[in-house]
Amino acid sequence: PGGMNGVRLAELVRKRQPDVPVLLATGYMNELPVSARPGATYTTMAKPYRLADLAERIRLALTSDARRDSASGFQHEG
């Protein structure tokens, strides 16, 4: 919205909620800023990707998040 791209949105989300897992999907891996390249701050996926691969990345992100919450004593509601 308003010309904002996914990397900028991820940066804003992380400023407010640093522990939120972020997965960026792009068809332009070579054009990502350094902060969004694989192995950096965010998890990235190159388009096109298979639905099964996307599901696995989401599962891993949520599992990692759950482990971190468990270690800190945080519990999700809902």
N, C-alpha and C positions, 0 to 999 in steps of 0.2 A: 504493500500500500504506500502511496506517496513516493514511489521510486525507491523504496527500501528493498534491498536484496536479502537473501537468506543469511549471508554471513553477518551483515549488520544486525539483523533481527537476533541472531544467535548471540552476538556480543551484548546487546541490550538485555536479553534474557539472563545471561550469565552475570551481568552486573547486579541484577536484582536477586537472582537465585543461583549462586555459583555451583551448586550440586546437581542442577538439572542436566540430565544427559542430553546431548545434542548430536544428531545425525544429519549431516549435510549430503544431499544427493545432487550431482552436477554432471553435465555433459562436457564441461570445460575444466577438467582437472588442472591443466597447465596454466589456467588463468586465475586460480584461487590465490588469495593472499596467503602469505606464509603461515599466518595463524590458523588457517583452515586446511592446510595441506595434510595428507595422511601422516599420522604419527605426531601431529601437533596438538593443539588444544581441543579440536573437535574430531569426531569420527566422521570419515567421509566415504562415500560410495560413488563410483563412476556410473553414469547412465550409458547405455541401458543396463539394467540389472534384472535378474530373475526375482519373482515374488518370493520364492523360498529364501533367497539370499537376504532380501530386505527383512523378512520375518526373523531370520536368524540374528541379524545385526540388532534388531529391536529387542529380541529376547536377551541377547548378551548385555545390552545397555541396561535393561531393566533388572537383570539378575545382578549385575555389578552394583547398581543403585541400591537394590535390596540388601546386598551384603554390607555395603557401607552404612546403610541405615541401621541394620542389626548391630553392627559394631559400635555405633554411636548411641544406641538405645532408642532411636527414633522409630515411631510406629505410624504407618499410613492408616487413615480412617476411610471407611467406606466399604 
